[in-house]
Amino acid sequence: MSAGFSSFDLDYKIVNVLERLGLTEPTPIQAQAIPVIMNGRDVIGIAQTGTGKTLAFGLPLIQKMIGNQQRALIIAPTRELVLQIEKSLKAITHALPVSFKIASVIGGMPQYRQVKELRAGARLIVATPGRLVDLMEQKLVSLHNTNYLVLDEADRMFDMGFAPQMKRIIGAITIPHQTLLFSATMTAPVVSLAAAYQHNPQRIEVSPANTGVASITHQLHYVSKEGKLDSLRRILAGEHKSVLVFSRTKHGANKLRARIEQMGHKAAEIHSNKSLNQRRQALDGFRSGQYRVLVATDVASRGIDVPDIGLVVNYDLPDAPEDYIHRTGRTGRAGKTGQAISLATFEQKGLVLQIERLMRQSISTS
């Protein structure tokens, strides 16, 4: 194995696990964040989706927790992201001789099972804010002895209205702890969060904040509202890879999925009205190729680990310019090329300009 991960003073067992997983060279965010976290500094990490952020904070935390009884809490905005983080970390900890019990705390799953895992001595807790605060209010979980706190996709938690829960969670951690904040965009609330709860954090920015992934090509079609469906029909007919289509509303996603199936494409949908099992089935089917098209609301713009998505279509532009970056970041992951096509009405030219200013690049139009 090349210098790679072994240069970070990680335990040889962790390096061997990474090697078996085919991970030999750290990504840029990993290369910069791991040594800083190992040294105990608070961190603000700015990196796009698909760049390896989970292992950027997960590997040093696992290393620092070997041989002691320290605990880490990782907060993420969606159930899917929590499960993705849990899966990634278990792939490392399961192969270690030292037992690291990991518990996921999310809504849509039986509470008693999660409480059982917590009481069994889970040292890595991955949670959504809502369910965690619910358990705290029932006095079923205590955060007093938490040594490490990670806020992943912090900006999304503000978008989803989790600010009060985040304040409650952070306030419940009484011992001195290391706080790691990761995000793809640097919004004003995130800056305030860092100022209030981090001590002299080191900012690590592997790409300029709020910019899109360089390997993605962006196109924009101005169409009438009535002409969107025909435009989507032409796009799907000319694209044979997997396609992720974003709708602004849950009702719109349901209707759009039915229309796409009428076009002759196998499609599934994912949004907050779907149960966790339904969402997982849709994602598994999309990942396996059972469905070529997945229609989603912004619940899927973060934390969906589906490789090789060839195209992201914004059937509806997002309400917030930042969400455009997170949506399109579902393609072009891990250095691969990707494509994003957006359908906009002429009345949305102002929103398009906001997106371009945020990305610091223009979008080709047709």
BAMI-394830 format. One record per residue (C-alpha): z negated, y, x; residue in one letter; chain. Coordinates in nm, 4 decimals. Layout:
<rs>
{r {Z, Y, X}, "A", "A"}
...
</rs>
This chain:
<rs>
{r {0.0000, 0.0000, 0.0000}, "M", "A"}
{r {0.0821, 0.3479, 0.1263}, "S", "A"}
{r {-0.1837, 0.6127, 0.1742}, "A", "A"}
{r {-0.1507, 0.7140, -0.1917}, "G", "A"}
{r {-0.4708, 0.6646, -0.3887}, "F", "A"}
{r {-0.6590, 0.5180, -0.0911}, "S", "A"}
{r {-0.6647, 0.8658, 0.0666}, "S", "A"}
{r {-0.9120, 0.9862, -0.2007}, "F", "A"}
{r {-1.2030, 0.7680, -0.0814}, "D", "A"}
{r {-1.1797, 0.5620, -0.3973}, "L", "A"}
{r {-1.3474, 0.2224, -0.3907}, "D", "A"}
{r {-1.1047, -0.0400, -0.2620}, "Y", "A"}
{r {-1.1479, -0.2316, -0.5896}, "K", "A"}
{r {-1.0114, 0.0669, -0.7834}, "I", "A"}
{r {-0.7201, 0.1021, -0.5403}, "V", "A"}
{r {-0.6431, -0.2694, -0.5784}, "N", "A"}
{r {-0.6448, -0.2375, -0.9578}, "V", "A"}
{r {-0.4029, 0.0540, -0.9377}, "L", "A"}
{r {-0.1778, -0.1470, -0.7088}, "E", "A"}
{r {-0.1716, -0.4374, -0.9560}, "R", "A"}
{r {-0.0784, -0.1897, -1.2293}, "L", "A"}
{r {0.2120, -0.0669, -1.0169}, "G", "A"}
{r {0.0499, 0.2699, -0.9458}, "L", "A"}
{r {0.0827, 0.3494, -0.5773}, "T", "A"}
{r {0.1475, 0.7229, -0.5581}, "E", "A"}
{r {-0.0567, 0.9855, -0.7443}, "P", "A"}
{r {0.1165, 1.2362, -0.9673}, "T", "A"}
{r {0.0829, 1.6058, -0.8746}, "P", "A"}
{r {-0.2080, 1.6670, -1.1137}, "I", "A"}
{r {-0.3829, 1.3555, -0.9819}, "Q", "A"}
{r {-0.3249, 1.4502, -0.6196}, "A", "A"}
{r {-0.4803, 1.7923, -0.6708}, "Q", "A"}
{r {-0.7566, 1.7161, -0.9233}, "A", "A"}
{r {-0.9085, 1.3922, -0.7924}, "I", "A"}
{r {-1.0528, 1.5282, -0.4646}, "P", "A"}
{r {-1.1879, 1.8407, -0.6358}, "V", "A"}
{r {-1.3605, 1.6357, -0.9068}, "I", "A"}
{r {-1.4948, 1.3943, -0.6448}, "M", "A"}
{r {-1.6570, 1.6941, -0.4738}, "N", "A"}
{r {-1.8399, 1.7888, -0.7939}, "G", "A"}
{r {-1.6511, 2.1060, -0.8889}, "R", "A"}
{r {-1.5811, 2.2051, -1.2474}, "D", "A"}
{r {-1.2064, 2.1998, -1.3092}, "V", "A"}
{r {-0.9516, 2.3679, -1.5344}, "I", "A"}
{r {-0.6418, 2.1476, -1.5170}, "G", "A"}
{r {-0.3128, 2.2802, -1.6513}, "I", "A"}
{r {-0.0418, 2.0149, -1.6741}, "A", "A"}
{r {0.2155, 1.9020, -1.9263}, "Q", "A"}
{r {0.1874, 1.5816, -2.1251}, "T", "A"}
{r {0.2998, 1.2652, -1.9526}, "G", "A"}
{r {0.1882, 1.3800, -1.6076}, "T", "A"}
{r {-0.1064, 1.1437, -1.5638}, "G", "A"}
{r {-0.3962, 1.3645, -1.6704}, "K", "A"}
{r {-0.6077, 1.0732, -1.7954}, "T", "A"}
{r {-0.6323, 0.9102, -1.4541}, "L", "A"}
{r {-0.6656, 1.2522, -1.2905}, "A", "A"}
{r {-1.0126, 1.2798, -1.4429}, "F", "A"}
{r {-1.0756, 0.9104, -1.5158}, "G", "A"}
{r {-1.0470, 0.7734, -1.1617}, "L", "A"}
{r {-1.2949, 1.0121, -0.9950}, "P", "A"}
{r {-1.5424, 0.9725, -1.2812}, "L", "A"}
{r {-1.5334, 0.5926, -1.2560}, "I", "A"}
{r {-1.5797, 0.6212, -0.8792}, "Q", "A"}
{r {-1.8761, 0.8583, -0.9158}, "K", "A"}
{r {-2.0403, 0.6248, -1.1716}, "M", "A"}
{r {-2.0250, 0.3096, -0.9591}, "I", "A"}
{r {-2.3712, 0.1900, -0.8577}, "G", "A"}
{r {-2.5688, 0.4091, -1.0990}, "N", "A"}
{r {-2.6319, 0.4541, -1.4700}, "Q", "A"}
{r {-2.4598, 0.7885, -1.5191}, "Q", "A"}
{r {-2.2669, 0.8593, -1.8390}, "R", "A"}
{r {-1.9468, 1.0458, -1.9199}, "A", "A"}
{r {-1.8265, 1.1965, -2.2468}, "L", "A"}
{r {-1.4571, 1.2593, -2.3051}, "I", "A"}
{r {-1.3573, 1.4683, -2.6077}, "I", "A"}
{r {-1.0005, 1.4629, -2.7436}, "A", "A"}
{r {-0.8550, 1.6157, -3.0620}, "P", "A"}
{r {-0.6861, 1.3143, -3.2245}, "T", "A"}
{r {-0.7638, 0.9495, -3.2869}, "R", "A"}
{r {-0.4430, 0.8454, -3.1153}, "E", "A"}
{r {-0.5304, 1.0324, -2.7973}, "L", "A"}
{r {-0.8807, 0.8839, -2.7938}, "V", "A"}
{r {-0.7398, 0.5320, -2.8194}, "L", "A"}
{r {-0.4815, 0.6080, -2.5515}, "Q", "A"}
{r {-0.7506, 0.7339, -2.3119}, "I", "A"}
{r {-0.9703, 0.4326, -2.3878}, "E", "A"}
{r {-0.6826, 0.1936, -2.3174}, "K", "A"}
{r {-0.5945, 0.3644, -1.9875}, "S", "A"}
{r {-0.9525, 0.3614, -1.8594}, "L", "A"}
{r {-1.0213, 0.0039, -1.9692}, "K", "A"}
{r {-0.7201, -0.1062, -1.7661}, "A", "A"}
{r {-0.9152, 0.0173, -1.4610}, "I", "A"}
{r {-1.2735, -0.0774, -1.5529}, "T", "A"}
{r {-1.1969, -0.4269, -1.6836}, "H", "A"}
{r {-1.0850, -0.5359, -1.3389}, "A", "A"}
{r {-1.3966, -0.4044, -1.1644}, "L", "A"}
{r {-1.6895, -0.6352, -1.0957}, "P", "A"}
{r {-1.9224, -0.3594, -1.2110}, "V", "A"}
{r {-1.9420, -0.3428, -1.5904}, "S", "A"}
{r {-1.8317, -0.0145, -1.7463}, "F", "A"}
{r {-1.8669, -0.0362, -2.1211}, "K", "A"}
{r {-1.6394, 0.2079, -2.3021}, "I", "A"}
{r {-1.6913, 0.3137, -2.6633}, "A", "A"}
{r {-1.4413, 0.5033, -2.8778}, "S", "A"}
{r {-1.5866, 0.7218, -3.1524}, "V", "A"}
{r {-1.3274, 0.8220, -3.4127}, "I", "A"}
{r {-1.2869, 0.8578, -3.7854}, "G", "A"}
{r {-1.0980, 0.5953, -3.9833}, "G", "A"}
{r {-1.2859, 0.3092, -3.8156}, "M", "A"}
{r {-1.6137, 0.1401, -3.9202}, "P", "A"}
{r {-1.9052, 0.3527, -3.8075}, "Q", "A"}
{r {-2.1426, 0.0583, -3.7595}, "Y", "A"}
{r {-1.9184, -0.0952, -3.4926}, "R", "A"}
{r {-1.9102, 0.2285, -3.2972}, "Q", "A"}
{r {-2.2883, 0.2671, -3.3185}, "V", "A"}
{r {-2.3276, -0.0916, -3.1993}, "K", "A"}
{r {-2.1115, -0.0202, -2.8936}, "E", "A"}
{r {-2.3084, 0.2950, -2.8176}, "L", "A"}
{r {-2.6405, 0.1140, -2.8414}, "R", "A"}
{r {-2.5071, -0.1657, -2.6221}, "A", "A"}
{r {-2.5035, 0.0776, -2.3332}, "G", "A"}
{r {-2.1590, 0.2359, -2.3307}, "A", "A"}
{r {-2.1327, 0.4580, -2.0243}, "R", "A"}
{r {-1.7926, 0.6069, -2.1037}, "L", "A"}
{r {-1.7688, 0.7568, -2.4511}, "I", "A"}
{r {-1.4314, 0.8796, -2.5760}, "V", "A"}
{r {-1.4557, 1.0667, -2.9050}, "A", "A"}
{r {-1.3014, 1.3045, -3.1525}, "T", "A"}
{r {-1.5299, 1.6020, -3.2275}, "P", "A"}
{r {-1.5699, 1.5384, -3.6013}, "G", "A"}
{r {-1.6951, 1.1796, -3.5880}, "R", "A"}
{r {-1.9159, 1.2487, -3.2848}, "L", "A"}
{r {-2.0930, 1.5396, -3.4565}, "V", "A"}
{r {-2.1332, 1.3231, -3.7669}, "D", "A"}
{r {-2.3154, 1.0589, -3.5618}, "L", "A"}
{r {-2.5232, 1.3287, -3.3930}, "M", "A"}
{r {-2.6340, 1.4652, -3.7307}, "E", "A"}
{r {-2.7358, 1.1127, -3.8342}, "Q", "A"}
{r {-2.9320, 1.0888, -3.5064}, "K", "A"}
{r {-2.7301, 0.7804, -3.4094}, "L", "A"}
{r {-2.6182, 0.9163, -3.0732}, "V", "A"}
{r {-2.7801, 1.1373, -2.8112}, "S", "A"}
{r {-2.5946, 1.3345, -2.5461}, "L", "A"}
{r {-2.8988, 1.4428, -2.3470}, "H", "A"}
{r {-2.8283, 1.2113, -2.0535}, "N", "A"}
{r {-2.4585, 1.2958, -2.0147}, "T", "A"}
{r {-2.3588, 1.3681, -1.6566}, "N", "A"}
{r {-1.9887, 1.4431, -1.7039}, "Y", "A"}
{r {-1.8013, 1.6172, -1.9851}, "L", "A"}
{r {-1.4232, 1.6141, -2.0192}, "V", "A"}
{r {-1.2380, 1.8234, -2.2766}, "L", "A"}
{r {-0.8830, 1.6907, -2.2975}, "D", "A"}
{r {-0.6153, 1.8945, -2.4782}, "E", "A"}
{r {-0.8745, 2.1655, -2.5298}, "A", "A"}
{r {-0.6290, 2.4139, -2.6815}, "D", "A"}
{r {-0.5381, 2.1645, -2.9539}, "R", "A"}
{r {-0.9023, 2.1376, -3.0552}, "M", "A"}
{r {-0.9020, 2.5075, -3.1338}, "F", "A"}
{r {-0.5745, 2.4691, -3.3272}, "D", "A"}
{r {-0.7357, 2.1973, -3.5372}, "M", "A"}
{r {-1.0488, 2.4012, -3.6084}, "G", "A"}
{r {-1.2912, 2.2056, -3.3912}, "F", "A"}
{r {-1.4499, 2.5101, -3.2241}, "A", "A"}
{r {-1.7862, 2.4797, -3.4120}, "P", "A"}
{r {-1.8110, 2.1084, -3.3350}, "Q", "A"}
{r {-1.7263, 2.1642, -2.9692}, "M", "A"}
{r {-2.0000, 2.4262, -2.9421}, "K", "A"}
{r {-2.2474, 2.1862, -3.1025}, "R", "A"}
{r {-2.1492, 1.8996, -2.8702}, "I", "A"}
{r {-2.1628, 2.1028, -2.5500}, "I", "A"}
{r {-2.4955, 2.2549, -2.6528}, "G", "A"}
{r {-2.6469, 1.9087, -2.6992}, "A", "A"}
{r {-2.5937, 1.8161, -2.3330}, "I", "A"}
{r {-2.9169, 1.9303, -2.1725}, "T", "A"}
{r {-2.9010, 1.8020, -1.8138}, "I", "A"}
{r {-2.6793, 1.9742, -1.5534}, "P", "A"}
{r {-2.3339, 1.8250, -1.5836}, "H", "A"}
{r {-1.9842, 1.8562, -1.4432}, "Q", "A"}
{r {-1.7340, 1.9954, -1.6947}, "T", "A"}
{r {-1.3634, 1.9192, -1.6701}, "L", "A"}
{r {-1.1175, 2.0986, -1.8969}, "L", "A"}
{r {-0.7565, 1.9834, -1.9268}, "F", "A"}
{r {-0.4768, 2.1346, -2.1311}, "S", "A"}
{r {-0.1019, 2.1842, -2.1379}, "A", "A"}
{r {-0.1328, 2.5468, -2.2522}, "T", "A"}
{r {-0.3799, 2.8165, -2.1524}, "M", "A"}
{r {-0.4709, 3.0065, -2.4679}, "T", "A"}
{r {-0.7291, 3.2813, -2.5073}, "A", "A"}
{r {-0.9862, 3.0482, -2.6718}, "P", "A"}
{r {-0.9547, 2.8059, -2.3799}, "V", "A"}
{r {-1.0158, 3.0891, -2.1327}, "V", "A"}
{r {-1.3275, 3.1861, -2.3313}, "S", "A"}
{r {-1.4437, 2.8241, -2.3389}, "L", "A"}
{r {-1.4154, 2.7951, -1.9630}, "A", "A"}
{r {-1.6025, 3.1215, -1.9103}, "A", "A"}
{r {-1.8864, 3.0156, -2.1382}, "A", "A"}
{r {-1.9387, 2.6567, -2.0339}, "Y", "A"}
{r {-1.8049, 2.6065, -1.6813}, "Q", "A"}
{r {-1.9558, 2.7100, -1.3499}, "H", "A"}
{r {-1.7111, 2.8553, -1.0994}, "N", "A"}
{r {-1.4297, 2.6198, -1.2045}, "P", "A"}
{r {-1.1324, 2.5548, -0.9807}, "Q", "A"}
{r {-0.8052, 2.6081, -1.1630}, "R", "A"}
{r {-0.5423, 2.3467, -1.0872}, "I", "A"}
{r {-0.1978, 2.4263, -1.2216}, "E", "A"}
{r {0.0824, 2.1852, -1.1399}, "V", "A"}
{r {0.3275, 2.3849, -1.3510}, "S", "A"}
{r {0.3006, 2.7403, -1.4847}, "P", "A"}
{r {0.0819, 2.7544, -1.7932}, "A", "A"}
{r {0.2679, 2.7249, -2.1246}, "N", "A"}
{r {0.6002, 2.6249, -1.9697}, "T", "A"}
{r {0.8065, 2.3281, -2.0807}, "G", "A"}
{r {0.8858, 2.0140, -1.8842}, "V", "A"}
{r {1.1693, 2.0825, -1.6399}, "A", "A"}
{r {1.3439, 1.7508, -1.7073}, "S", "A"}
{r {1.4035, 1.8343, -2.0772}, "I", "A"}
{r {1.7199, 2.0051, -2.2003}, "T", "A"}
{r {1.6686, 2.2317, -2.5006}, "H", "A"}
{r {1.9215, 2.3104, -2.7727}, "Q", "A"}
{r {1.8965, 2.5184, -3.0870}, "L", "A"}
{r {2.1136, 2.5082, -3.3974}, "H", "A"}
{r {2.0951, 2.7929, -3.6468}, "Y", "A"}
{r {2.1520, 2.6478, -3.9941}, "V", "A"}
{r {2.0712, 2.7335, -4.3519}, "S", "A"}
{r {1.7739, 2.5603, -4.5091}, "K", "A"}
{r {2.0132, 2.3633, -4.7272}, "E", "A"}
{r {2.2215, 2.2599, -4.4263}, "G", "A"}
{r {1.9394, 2.1054, -4.2265}, "K", "A"}
{r {1.9817, 1.7549, -4.3657}, "L", "A"}
{r {2.3519, 1.7392, -4.2812}, "D", "A"}
{r {2.2751, 1.8670, -3.9301}, "S", "A"}
{r {2.0138, 1.5956, -3.8859}, "L", "A"}
{r {2.2612, 1.3362, -4.0119}, "R", "A"}
{r {2.5097, 1.4381, -3.7414}, "R", "A"}
{r {2.2425, 1.4423, -3.4721}, "I", "A"}
{r {2.1186, 1.0918, -3.5558}, "L", "A"}
{r {2.4724, 0.9576, -3.5758}, "A", "A"}
{r {2.5408, 1.0781, -3.2227}, "G", "A"}
{r {2.2143, 0.9565, -3.0689}, "E", "A"}
{r {2.1397, 0.5867, -3.0196}, "H", "A"}
{r {1.8042, 0.6155, -2.8432}, "K", "A"}
{r {1.4666, 0.6451, -3.0120}, "S", "A"}
{r {1.4238, 0.9766, -3.1920}, "V", "A"}
{r {1.1049, 1.1628, -3.2850}, "L", "A"}
{r {1.1559, 1.4075, -3.5719}, "V", "A"}
{r {0.8983, 1.6749, -3.6512}, "F", "A"}
{r {0.8352, 1.8019, -4.0016}, "S", "A"}
{r {0.6045, 2.0927, -4.0775}, "R", "A"}
{r {0.4247, 1.9312, -4.3731}, "T", "A"}
{r {0.3009, 1.5864, -4.4746}, "K", "A"}
{r {0.5015, 1.5932, -4.7956}, "H", "A"}
{r {0.8088, 1.6988, -4.6010}, "G", "A"}
{r {0.7614, 1.4104, -4.3564}, "A", "A"}
{r {0.7420, 1.1585, -4.6376}, "N", "A"}
{r {1.0541, 1.2965, -4.8035}, "K", "A"}
{r {1.2436, 1.3208, -4.4762}, "L", "A"}
{r {1.1643, 0.9619, -4.3779}, "R", "A"}
{r {1.3133, 0.8420, -4.7074}, "A", "A"}
{r {1.6274, 1.0508, -4.6540}, "R", "A"}
{r {1.6705, 0.9158, -4.3008}, "I", "A"}
{r {1.6480, 0.5600, -4.4285}, "E", "A"}
{r {1.9158, 0.6449, -4.6841}, "Q", "A"}
{r {2.1341, 0.7436, -4.3873}, "M", "A"}
{r {2.1009, 0.3859, -4.2614}, "G", "A"}
{r {1.8358, 0.4332, -3.9909}, "H", "A"}
{r {1.5092, 0.2403, -3.9778}, "K", "A"}
{r {1.2328, 0.4983, -3.9874}, "A", "A"}
{r {0.8560, 0.5326, -4.0133}, "A", "A"}
{r {0.6274, 0.8313, -4.0654}, "E", "A"}
{r {0.2952, 0.9435, -3.9252}, "I", "A"}
{r {0.0685, 1.2199, -4.0526}, "H", "A"}
{r {-0.2952, 1.2810, -4.1446}, "S", "A"}
{r {-0.2643, 1.1317, -4.4944}, "N", "A"}
{r {-0.1923, 0.7951, -4.3359}, "K", "A"}
{r {-0.4840, 0.5692, -4.2465}, "S", "A"}
{r {-0.5502, 0.4911, -3.8827}, "L", "A"}
{r {-0.4083, 0.1400, -3.9254}, "N", "A"}
{r {-0.0935, 0.2765, -4.0919}, "Q", "A"}
{r {-0.0467, 0.5257, -3.8096}, "R", "A"}
{r {-0.0953, 0.2561, -3.5474}, "R", "A"}
{r {0.1530, 0.0255, -3.7214}, "Q", "A"}
{r {0.4111, 0.3051, -3.7337}, "A", "A"}
{r {0.3606, 0.3844, -3.3656}, "L", "A"}
{r {0.3704, 0.0183, -3.2636}, "D", "A"}
{r {0.6916, -0.0284, -3.4614}, "G", "A"}
{r {0.8453, 0.2803, -3.3028}, "F", "A"}
{r {0.7367, 0.1688, -2.9577}, "R", "A"}
{r {0.8796, -0.1824, -3.0031}, "S", "A"}
{r {1.2099, -0.0635, -3.1501}, "G", "A"}
{r {1.1432, -0.1863, -3.5019}, "Q", "A"}
{r {1.1909, 0.1752, -3.6089}, "Y", "A"}
{r {1.4459, 0.3909, -3.4280}, "R", "A"}
{r {1.3219, 0.7114, -3.5873}, "V", "A"}
{r {0.9639, 0.8316, -3.6255}, "L", "A"}
{r {0.8992, 1.1294, -3.8529}, "V", "A"}
{r {0.5781, 1.3131, -3.7729}, "A", "A"}
{r {0.3749, 1.6219, -3.8373}, "T", "A"}
{r {0.1935, 1.7933, -3.5512}, "D", "A"}
{r {-0.0746, 1.5227, -3.5516}, "V", "A"}
{r {0.1751, 1.3375, -3.3288}, "A", "A"}
{r {0.2518, 1.6219, -3.0891}, "S", "A"}
{r {-0.0377, 1.5224, -2.8641}, "R", "A"}
{r {-0.1652, 1.1920, -2.7402}, "G", "A"}
{r {0.1241, 0.9693, -2.8460}, "I", "A"}
{r {0.2027, 0.7453, -2.5518}, "D", "A"}
{r {0.5504, 0.6189, -2.6425}, "V", "A"}
{r {0.7758, 0.5846, -2.3374}, "P", "A"}
{r {1.1488, 0.6484, -2.3342}, "D", "A"}
{r {1.1804, 0.8741, -2.6382}, "I", "A"}
{r {1.5378, 0.9912, -2.5926}, "G", "A"}
{r {1.5310, 1.2856, -2.8295}, "L", "A"}
{r {1.2836, 1.5121, -3.0071}, "V", "A"}
{r {1.4171, 1.6934, -3.3129}, "V", "A"}
{r {1.2325, 1.9893, -3.4593}, "N", "A"}
{r {1.3590, 1.9599, -3.8161}, "Y", "A"}
{r {1.1097, 2.2371, -3.8887}, "D", "A"}
{r {1.0037, 2.4756, -3.6153}, "L", "A"}
{r {0.6276, 2.4718, -3.5561}, "P", "A"}
{r {0.4141, 2.7566, -3.6866}, "D", "A"}
{r {0.2681, 2.8215, -3.3397}, "A", "A"}
{r {0.4965, 2.8659, -3.0361}, "P", "A"}
{r {0.2555, 2.6583, -2.8220}, "E", "A"}
{r {0.3171, 2.3559, -3.0448}, "D", "A"}
{r {0.6847, 2.3630, -2.9498}, "Y", "A"}
{r {0.5844, 2.2740, -2.5937}, "I", "A"}
{r {0.3608, 1.9902, -2.7065}, "H", "A"}
{r {0.6196, 1.8502, -2.9452}, "R", "A"}
{r {0.9045, 1.8528, -2.6961}, "T", "A"}
{r {0.6727, 1.7113, -2.4304}, "G", "A"}
{r {0.6962, 1.3751, -2.6078}, "R", "A"}
{r {1.0314, 1.3245, -2.4319}, "T", "A"}
{r {1.1120, 1.3586, -2.0635}, "G", "A"}
{r {0.7811, 1.1975, -1.9687}, "R", "A"}
{r {0.6807, 1.0871, -1.6186}, "A", "A"}
{r {0.9803, 1.2548, -1.4547}, "G", "A"}
{r {1.2430, 1.1063, -1.6862}, "K", "A"}
{r {1.5071, 1.3202, -1.8522}, "T", "A"}
{r {1.4764, 1.4121, -2.2173}, "G", "A"}
{r {1.6379, 1.6181, -2.4869}, "Q", "A"}
{r {1.5045, 1.8464, -2.7581}, "A", "A"}
{r {1.7070, 1.9836, -3.0481}, "I", "A"}
{r {1.5651, 2.2358, -3.2926}, "S", "A"}
{r {1.6974, 2.3428, -3.6317}, "L", "A"}
{r {1.6160, 2.7011, -3.7216}, "A", "A"}
{r {1.7153, 2.9400, -3.9951}, "T", "A"}
{r {1.8411, 3.2857, -3.9061}, "F", "A"}
{r {1.5190, 3.4289, -4.0471}, "E", "A"}
{r {1.3305, 3.2474, -3.7685}, "Q", "A"}
{r {1.4930, 3.4345, -3.4789}, "K", "A"}
{r {1.1653, 3.6125, -3.4113}, "G", "A"}
{r {0.9802, 3.2812, -3.3762}, "L", "A"}
{r {1.2527, 3.1507, -3.1454}, "V", "A"}
{r {1.2075, 3.4561, -2.9216}, "L", "A"}
{r {0.8318, 3.3922, -2.9101}, "Q", "A"}
{r {0.8949, 3.0316, -2.8014}, "I", "A"}
{r {1.1389, 3.1441, -2.5318}, "E", "A"}
{r {0.8947, 3.4027, -2.3983}, "R", "A"}
{r {0.6177, 3.1419, -2.3865}, "L", "A"}
{r {0.8415, 2.8922, -2.2057}, "M", "A"}
{r {0.9858, 3.1591, -1.9782}, "R", "A"}
{r {1.3351, 3.0302, -2.0438}, "Q", "A"}
{r {1.6101, 3.0728, -2.3011}, "S", "A"}
{r {1.7250, 2.7945, -2.5342}, "I", "A"}
{r {2.0981, 2.7324, -2.5612}, "S", "A"}
{r {2.2221, 2.7913, -2.9158}, "T", "A"}
{r {2.5155, 2.6716, -3.1191}, "S", "A"}
</rs>
